[in-house]
Amino acid sequence: MFSKIKKSVSNILTLLKRQSFKDKPVRTIYYLILIGIFLIFRIKKIYKINIKGKFFFYTYKPYVQMGMGGRGQFVLREFYDPFLAYGLDILPKKFNFIDVGCSRGFFTLFLLATNSSDAKGICIDPFDYALEDLSEVLKLNKFENIKIIKGVVSDKTSDKIFVHNIDVPSEASVIKKKSNENKKSFSCKSYTIDELIYSMNLIKSVEFIKIDAESAELEILKGSIKTLRQMKPIIYLEITKNEKEIRELLLENHYTFFHFLNGKLEVVDGEFPHTSILAKPLS
């Protein structure tokens, strides 16, 4: 009980530092209060997201467990991820994409809302509840041309790869970390990016890849070399481990790096900051 209270307090303190609280404190507090009411009375909510004039519907579900029902998305909305602030400026008018670690599909819906109606995407995640919720919101928004895959992405193809830490789904990873040594685990199928494109032929081209894989970023990129060299997609990834190796791999494939800082998209010249990185091909 104490650990849950401590975690909740930590989440609230983190929220107070977010841009949403700085720009729209009253709205943010109001949504926090609503979340509390929704949890107590087990209320499901369908709501509309507006990101720079691009709209989509999303759902909040009153899952008791943290990291499952979309609490952060409901409260933060257009401030949920820095990419939402500048994505429209860098994405082409039509693009195919792969969403690695798609979860319940908030990022996928943003990509579809900004995209051509005939663009295609691949969404992959190891959790049934997340993929079921994703299917629900895709139908809600009448978005099509999406291939949903249950599994993970790594540097190898395997029918059974070990996924650590399912106590908190948003922290599950194929990479073992100190924080999940004693947590429950399970096995699922593993794919590579190159396999999805060149062997399985699920998509003919990919212009954008989002990676949210809890420390497996390097492994995923190693399984994407052919794609990086031939298709040169824009990559958006959260780097939590192996920063030097990731930098070297992307530099070898002629990528340059950016991050979102103080309301601007800036070039990263030195070490990667502890945040998500946008990697763009030089040509």
WOCORNOR-V524341 format. One line per field, one symbol per residue. psi: psi as a letter, one per 40 degrees, with the letter a starting at -180 (. if undefined). burial: + if it has 9 or more other ideal C-beta (glycine too) atoms within 8 Angstrom, else -. Layout:
psi->???
burial->???
This chain:
psi->dddddddddddddddeeidddddgddddddddddddddddefhihhihhhhfehiiiiihhfhdhiedefddddddbeedhddddeddddiidhiiihhhfdbeeddddddddeiideiiihhhiehdddddddddddddefhafhhhhhaihaeihidhihhigedgdeeiiehhidefdeiiiiiaiiiidddddddefeidihehhhhgegeeddddddeeddddddefihhhihheifddddddddddefiiiiihhfeihihhdbihigaihhhhid.
burial->------+---++--+--+-++------+--++-++-+++----++-+-+-+--+++++++++-----+-++-++++++++-+++-+++-++---+++++++++++++++++++++---+++++++++-+++-++++++-++----+++++++++-+----+-++++-++-+++++-+--+--+-+--++++++++++-----+--+++++++++++++++++++++++--+-+++++++---+--++-++--+-+-++++----+--+---+---++++++--
